[in-house]
Amino acid sequence: MEKTNENEKFFVFDRPVTEQEILHLAKDIAASRFIRAGPEISSSQLAGDFLNHLIGNDEREVFMVIFLDVRHRIIAYEQLFQGTIHCSPVYPREIIKRVLYHNAGAVILAHNHPSGDPSPSDKDRQVTSLVKDALSFIETRLLDHLIIAGSKWFSFADEGIL
């Protein structure tokens, strides 16, 4: 596949395009438009819309971090961990390393539930608390932890759990 810079069109030569390739391109396009605008993430709705396009339909559980500046504008986002259909390992040490690398003032955690149910598990609650405590040592705010399940999501901030 080849992307032209002039008119943002994608071309595929000499072969059919798979559904997975189309979804991958759609994620890239949505993310680049969102980042290019330099948005401030001011609500769980904005974060949920952004994350839904990135991980809402993944078949495995993945864990992402959105790195924000002090005005809550996106610096970067990364998928840090990938697991199985029902769990993903999360290592606070690795999150802290990436926060320091990006010099982030705040972060939003996110992972998906391929089952389609965005309800947090006890493990989800424990990980959130652990990461929040670790971030406090480096003076970085945890704004939210969203669980994405298809087009639905659960926000720890909206539910008063943070």
C-alpha positions, 0 to 999 in steps of 0.5 A: 500500500502506498500513501500519497502526501498530496491528497491523502488517498491510499492506493493498493496495487495488484492485489485485493485489500483485506478487511484487516488492512482497511481497518488498519488504514482507518485507524491510522487516518483517524489518529493522524487527523486527531493528532494533527489538530493538536486537541485537548482531551477535555472529557471522557467522551473525547477520549472514548471516541478517539480510543474506540477507533484504535482498540474498540474492535481488537480481538485481543486485550491491549493496553494503551497510554495516551501521553498528554502535556499539562494542558491535556493536549496529546503528545503521543499514544502507545500500545504498551501491552498486549494479551489474550482474549481476556487479559493483558499484563500491565507493568507500572514500571514500563508505563513510568519509563514511557511517561518520562520519555515523553515528559508527559504531565498527565496520562489516560490509560485505556484497554479494551474488553473483547467480550463487549462488556466494558465493566471493570474487573477487580484486576482493572481496579487494582491496576488503576490504583497501582499505576495512579500511585506510581505516577504520583511519585513523578508528579504526573496526573492520571486523568482517566482509565477507560475500558473500551468494548466495541462502541461502549466504554467505561470511564473510571473518572466519570464513575468517581473511582480515580 
